Amino acid sequence: MMSSMAPLCPLDADALHARASADTGLHDFGPDDYRERLAVYLAALREIDGLHEAGVVNFYGQLLQLLKNRLLLADLLRRHPEIDGLALQSPVVIAGLPRTGTTHLHNLLAAAPTFRTMPYWESVEPFPLPSEQGTEPDPRRARMDVAVGVINTVMPHLALMHEMTTDHVHEEIQLLANDFSTMLFETLAEVPRWREYYRVHDQTPHYRYLATQLKAMQFLRGGRRWLLKSPQHLEQVPVLDRVFGDSIVVFTHRDPVPVALSMIAMITYSARMHRTSVPVERIAASWVDRLEGMLTALVRDRDTIGPQRSIDVRFDDFIADELGVAERVYALAGEPFTEQARTAITGYLGGHRRGRLGNVETSAEMFGLSERDLRARFAPYVERFLA
């Protein structure tokens, strides 16, 4: 079905812009510096060997939504200039690689009403169409129900690696994609051209664009204090500190070898969605390089944010005392750990025990890697945070 739609979904910037405007009735995409980044990413997608027609449709749909989000944000800011003057109370930010407990901690803390978070549906469509604003039930949720159903059908094992539901608390890396500057693009496809472009550019303006989006979402759906989470922040600590200078940051840590293997399993499994054959070993090797670079940056920049605004949480310590870690985060953030918060978090823990959906077993060998080599490459990080 998706393949049959490919002729109507060209990976072409002009076609994407025209369709986004036609779907929304809007024409102002905001500051146009994003166009260069979009062009680089489109070129990188077209270079994927074995890119099949269903994959083209998939990428087209994702990029179209990002452009529509830009149109809707620009329109919202034009109609409500007071958004720019809203304050963002110091956000609590979780920074750690996937599989280090970030998602579990994020959802655990989000269970209480203390923090403002975004469900998956809102992260993908943060700004409603003018014709849908105030409509209940929200049509964005219905569209995400359909999308999640498709994901679960075509990738039935994904939930074992990263559960996704319509209301699942999601991370702001999805919002960074709206400015076409995000590590998210690297996880969606093997795009070395994009990766190198992204890595040599200062991400400060894109984090500022993120802050604007958070203000706009706060304006639309309320919220007092944001709870954020993304692995991207590990190599952007100075940028995070520059833009969100009063943020509270929780760094999560775990043995990076199984973390890397788990992440590679998820990326190579998902790659089936857009290419006819998956070069597993090549992708694995590139991600080992990438993760080593991220962890090296963290070792270098971790102390940019001092102990009065940050903590380090080891995975084993977190799993051994989940409620205790939640209390530590609350204390650092200056938030009272009320009975209501305790009850909500305890209730979440009761229904979300680790491994309840099953597990995916991995090994270095299945990806053409050597565990000894991995341990040598990740040693500086381990010595700093896990020794």
N, C-alpha and C positions, 0 to 999 in steps of 0.2 A: 504494500500500500504506500509506504513512504517513498519507495523508489519511483513509483508512477508519478509522484509530485515533483520530481527533480527538475524537469524542464521549466517549471514555474518558480524555481528557487535558486537563481544564479548567485554564486558567491562574488557579487559585484557591488561595489560601494554605491554607485548611482542607483542601481535597482533597489538596493536595500533602503536607501534614503527615501526614494519615491514611494515605496510600499509603506514605510513607517508613517510618512505624512498622509498618505491616503487612508490608513487605518485610524488615524487620530484626528485628522483635520487640522493638524498643526504643522508649522514649518520652521520654528526657531529651535535649533538643537543646542543652544547655549554656546559657550566659547568653542571655537572651531579647531583648536589645537589637537583635538582627539582624532581628526581625520587622518593625520599621518600615522598614528598608532593603529587605527583601523586598517589602513592600507598595508602596513607591515604584517598584521595578523592574517589578513585575507591572502596575502602572498604566501605566507607560511602554510596556511591550510591547503592551498592549491598545490603545494610541493609534497604533500603526503603521498607516498607511494601506496597504491592500492586503495585510495579513497573511493568508496563506492557511493552509489546514488542515494541510498538511505542516509549515509553520513553527510552528504551535501545538504539534504533536507534538514537534518538535525542541526548542523551548524548555522544554516540560514535562519532557522527559527530562533535560535539563541541570540544571534546578532540582531535580528529584527526586534526582539524584545528589548535589547539594550538600547537601541536607537529610540524606540518608543518611550522608554523610561526617561531618556534625556529630554525628549520633546515635552513630556508631561511635567517633568521637574521645572523646566524653563517656563512653562505656562503657569505653573503654580506659583513660582517666585515672582512672576510678573503681576499676577493677581493679588498676591499677598506679600508685599515687600517687607512686612514686619517679621517674616520668618528669619531674615538675616540677623535681626537683633535678639533672637532667642538665645538663652544661655544653655550650654551643655554642662550640666553638673559633672564633676570629675568621673569619667566612666571607669568601670572595672573591666579590665582587659585580660583575657586568658591567652597566653602565648605558648604554644608547644607544638611539636610534630603530631600528626595523626597517630592514633594508637597509644598516646601517652596519658590518656585520661581526660583530654580536653573536652571531648563531646559529653562525656559522662558528667564532668564537673559543671559544664555549661548548663546542661539540662537540670542538674540537681539544684543549682543556684537559681535557675529560672522558675523552679516549681513554686517558690514563694512570690508574693506580689511586690517584693522590695524593688526589683530592678525591671527596667524596660528591656524587652527582648523582641526579636522579630521571628515569627513563625516562617516556615519555608515558603508558603504562598506569598507572604508580604515581602520577603527578600527578593523574589523573582519579579513581582509586580508591586514595587513600593508605593507607586502613585496611581490612583485610580483614573480611569477615563472620566472626563467631565460628565459624560452622560450616565456614568455608573456611581458617581460619588454619593454616598449616603444610602445606597441601595442595600437592603437586607433581605435575604442573606447575600453576602458579598460575592459577586460573580467571580472574583479572583480566586476564591476558595474552590469554587466548582471547577474552574479550569485546572487548578492544581490537582484536584482529585483525579481528573482524567489523566494528567501527565504522570502522576505517581503510579496509577494503574498500568500505564504503558511501561514505565521503568520496571515495575515488579514482574511484568510479563516477559519482557525481553532479557532482563538480567535477574533471574530468580535468586541468584546467590549473593547479590549485592548487599542485601540486608544482613548477611552474616559478617560483612566487613564494615558497613556503615548504614545503619537503618535510616530510611527516609520516609516521612509521612507528611501529609499536608500541613499539619500543625507542629511538626517537629521544629524545635528551636534551631535556627540556622545562623551562619556566620556572615559577617559583613564583607568578606572577600567577594561575595556576590554583588554588593553595592559598588565595590571598587571597579568591578567589570563595567559598570555604566560609564566610567571615564576611560575605558579601554586601556587600562594600565593595571594589571593584576597578575599575580602568580597563578590564579585560577586557570588561565588559558593554557598553561603548561601541563596541568593535570588533565585537561580535556583531550589533548592530542599531543603527538610528538611534533613539536614546532621549534626546532633549534634556531631558526631565523628570529622568531619572536622572543625566545628566551634571551638571546644575546642582546637584542635591542632593549628589552625590559631591564636587564641587569646593569646597563651602563647609564641609565637615566635616573635622576633624582626623583624619588616618589613623593616628595613633600607636597607639590600641588595636587596630587591625586588623593592624598590623605585629607587635604583641605576640602576637596570636592566631596569626600566621604562625610566630613563634618557637616557640610551644608545639607546633604541628604538626611543625616540623622536629625537635624533641626526640622526639616520639612516633614519627616515621618512623625516626629514628636508633635508637631503642629496638627497633623491630621488625626492621629490616634492617641495622643497623650503620652504620658510616661514622665517620670521624674528623673531617673538616672539610668543610663545605658549599661548593659552587660554585654561585652563584645568578646569575640574569640576568633582567632585565625592563626594558622601556622606561618603565614606570610610575615607576621610581626617579628619573628625570630631574627630575620636579617634586616629589619627596618626599625630597630630599637631607637636609634637617634631620631629618625623621622617621626615615629610614634610620640616620642618625648617632645619634639618640636611643635607638633600640631595639637597634641592632647597633653599639655604640659603638667596637668594636675591629675593625670590618670593613675589608677592603682593597677599594678600589673602582677599577674600570677603566672610565673614560668613553671611549666610542667616538664618533668624529666623521666626518662625510662631508657633502659638498655637500647641503644639505637640499632643494634643488629636485627632483632625481631621486628622492630618498628619499621625499618627500611624494607624488609621482606614483605611485611603486611601491606605497606603502601604500594610497593611495586605490584603485588598481586592484584590489588584493586584497580590500579591504572591499566595494567595489561588486560585484565578481564573486561574492563569498560571499553577498551579500544576496539573490541569486536563490533561495537556499534557504528563505527565509521570506516573501517578498512577491511579488505578481504583477507589479508593475512597479517598477523601481528608479529613483528620482529622482537620477540620477548627479550632475548639476551641484549640486544642493542638498547632497548628502552631501559632495561635494568641497569646496564652500565652507566647510562646517562643520568639516571636518577641517583645512583650512588655518588657520582660527581656532584650533582646538585645538592644533595643532602649534606655532603661533607662541607660544601661551601656555606650552606646556611648555618651549620653548627659552628664552623670556624668564625663566622660573623658574630654569632651569639657569644662565644667565648671572648671575642675582642670587645664587644659593645655592652655586655650585660650590666656592667657597673655604671652605665650612663644613668640608670634609674636606681637611686639609692634605697637602702633598707627601710626608710620611712614611707616609701611608696610601693614596695615590691616584696614578694616572697618567692622562694623556690620550693616546689612541691615534688617530691619523688613519687613515682607511680605506686610503688609497694607501700609506702607510708599512707598514701591516699586511700588505697583499697582497704588497708587495715583499719582506718579510722575516718570514714567518709564524712560523718557528721562533725568530727573534730576539725577537719580541714575547712569545712563550710564555716564553722565558727571563727577560725583564724582569718578567713577572707573577710568576713563581716567586721571583725575587730579592726583589721587593717584599713578597711574602707570607712570606719567610723559609723557603721550601721548597727543599731540594736538587734541582737539575735533574739527576737521575740518568740513567744510561745507559738504564735501563728506561723512564723517562719520555720520553727523547728518541726511543727506538725506537718506542714506542707512538704518539707524536705524528707522527713521520715516516710511520709506516704509515697513519695516518688521512689525512694529507695526500695520500698516493699514491693513495688511492681516492676522494677527494672534491675533485676539481679544480673550480674555480669555473666555472659555466655548463655542467657536464656534462649536465644535464637539459634545457638550452635556456633561452631567455629570453623575457620578455614586453616588448614595446616600448610605450612610453607617450609622451604629449606633453601639454603643458598644455592645448592646444586641445581635445583629446578629452574633457576634463572641464569645458570652459567656463571655463578659467582663463587667466591671462596670466603668462608666465614673468617678464616685467619686474616685475609686481606681486609675484610670489612672491619674487624676489630682493630687492626693497625691504623686504618684511616680515621676511625672515630675515636681513637685513644685520647687525644687532647680534650675532647668534650667530656668523655667519661671521667678522666682525671679531675676535671674542674667541678663537675656537678654530681657524680655518682660514686666517687672513690670513698 
